[in-house]
Amino acid sequence: MSKESVRKVALDTARDSGMFATSGKVILVQETEAGVQGGFLIYVPVYKNGDIPETIEERRKQIEGFVYSPFRAGEFVKDVVNQGKIDDIIFKIYDSDLSENSILATGNPDQIVNSFPLQAQNEIDVGNRKWIITYSTTTKFQSQSLIWWTPIIFFLGLAISIILFFLSLSQSRTNLDLIKTANDLTASATMVQILLESEKEARQEAEKSAKVKDEFLATVSHELRTPLNVIGGWINILKLSNVEAETKRKAIQIINKSLRSQTNLVEQMLIFSDKEFLINSENWQRFSFSELISECVAEVEGRVSEKNLELIKNITETTEIFGDRKKLKQGIICLLDNAIKFSSSGGRITVELQEIKDQILLKIGDTGEGISEEVLPHIFESFRQSDSSTIRKHSGLGLGLAIRQK
């Protein structure tokens, strides 16, 4: 065996590895002239003491011999086919490469390969020898595999896929429509809510306006009726023949005061209704603001004395300003009237005017009851008074500060 190269390679491999080794393709000596087929041998090394040495050198020194077994490849494959009942596949076993000379054996060589066979190939290691096995399906495999179902299954699957696609598409569109409808409903609900809130606010504003209107009419009626009643009463007294001179003087004084109050009331209403109160600049002129303040103070000094009030003035000279002198005077007189009206007898009114850098500061103070915290945010609203009842302590329409802001 050691003289034949193929067998010698297997012997050396088994000896050096300590494992069994398979030879390449050989013609066994057991073959006769009839039915000659390829074969292979498997060698198992035997060492001294029965143990496998650690190194190759020791294995070569301690080798005693080999146990081997020859295999006829064709018979070997035939037994495998018969035991596994493999009759629908043709397979070939190659030694090391895919050349015709390397074919060890063929399984089911009598079967016919079908027109479009399924083929496969894999490699296995047998005793440090590479075997390549190829597989091809036969006509029998084709008849048993029900391959004719393939196109039916394909087209059926394709049809089902198309149906599912359109169902999914329809569902998606339906979902989008539902989402759009839901968004539209939400937007509509939001708009309805906004409209309801706007309607509520408008209704509240209308109710507020109606209430202010009612209060205004009641206040105007009261403010007009009271002085007229006073004037009418004193006129009836003056008609008497035996009226004393002092009584006449007092009557004339009271009538003048009531007329002045009525004139001021009507003037406030006219100013408030004038939409071009500050727009019309025809009457604008340059004048001394300090002189205007002194003039206003002089006009109210009589009423200050009548109510027994102390008047403190601190008016310094200021630069001239440009504006409507008449309307500014009306506003300042209104502020002074308020100070007089809301101050009790024995109280004090202060008027202070000074120029600070490029600004003129006017302060008018009094010792009246002041403005409550609840009313303070509304002091510039029209017809707003601390006491809006008809039996309130102080007269007026509640237009003074509204006009001053305007």
Phi, psi and omega in degrees: 000325183287348180273341180266128192299316183296314180293321182298320178300317179294319178298312181297321180296316179295317180299312185285330182272336184077005180241169178290152181226148181250138179278168172285188181292129178222165169261115185293149177292342180284347182290145173256180182290332181268131175069039180292134179219158179291160179207186178206163180236150175241127182245138175238121183286149177235125183248166177298147180065000176080358180260153178270118180299160184284321186249164180295320181299316180293322179296319180293325180285325188261009180292133179256324182169198184221147167257129183224163178215129177273146179229127171278114189301318181297314179295323179300312181292322180299319178296320179297317181296316182293317181293321181272357181052048180265109182228006181243012180224135171259127178227150180234142178249121179251148176261108173077315181219175187264027177280158181298325181290343183267001181290120177278315183198162178232130178269134182055054181293341182277347181284160182252130177289136182286174187297316179237079187286154168271130185233152179208165181207139174211167182239144176226155178255122180236101179058053180062024178234133181272123173251138177248127182242127176247147183232141175219138180280153181253176177297329178294322177298319181296319180290331182274340188275355182055039183294340179295344176287344187302307179297324179297314180297321181299307183291325176296316177297321178297317180297316179296320179297318179296317179299315180296324179298311182291327175296317178296319179297316179297318179297319179297316179296321178298317179297319178297319178297319179295318179297317179297317179298317179297318178296319179296318179296319178297316179297319179296317179297320178296317179296319178299317180297318178298317179296320179296317179294320178297318179296320180296315179296318179297319179296317179296320179294320179295317178297321179295317179297319179297320180294317178297320179298314180298316180296321180296314180298319179295319181293315180299316179300316181294314184294328178280321185290319186298307178296324179296321177297320179296314180299315180299319180296315180289329176296320177298323179293318181295337179289341180292150184279333186255039181276131180288158182297320180296322179293320178298317180299316180296320180297314180298321180297316181292320179298318178298318180297317180294319178297320179297321178295317179295317180299316179297321180296312180295322181296318178299318180295321179292318179296316183295326181278353181277105183289342180255035185302316181248353183284320183287116183252018182294327183266011181285143181205169177265130182206167180275121181289325180294322177295322179297319180295317179299320179296317179295318180297320180297324181291331184260357183299325179298316179292327177297316180293318180303325183266006178059051179249151176269131180247119179248123182244138173219080187250115178259156181292135180235167176289160180290153177237168181240122181179191179269103186298321183296314183288325174297320178297318178301318181294317181292319177301320179298317179296318178294320178300318178299317180299318179292315185297319186267004177261136179280160179304135183091359181279191185223141176237132180241138176234118183231129180230128177210156179251123180243110184055244182255020180234149177250127183249123177244125178240127175237116182238159178211170180256031180287187185286349178083186182242130181291158181297329180291325184272336187307317180293348186246015189294337181264007178279146181293140176063020181266126177223155177299321179234110182262009181283162181282353180249024183292164185287322185248141180275175178126163182263351185078027181253349188304302183290329177297319178292320180297321177293320179298000000 
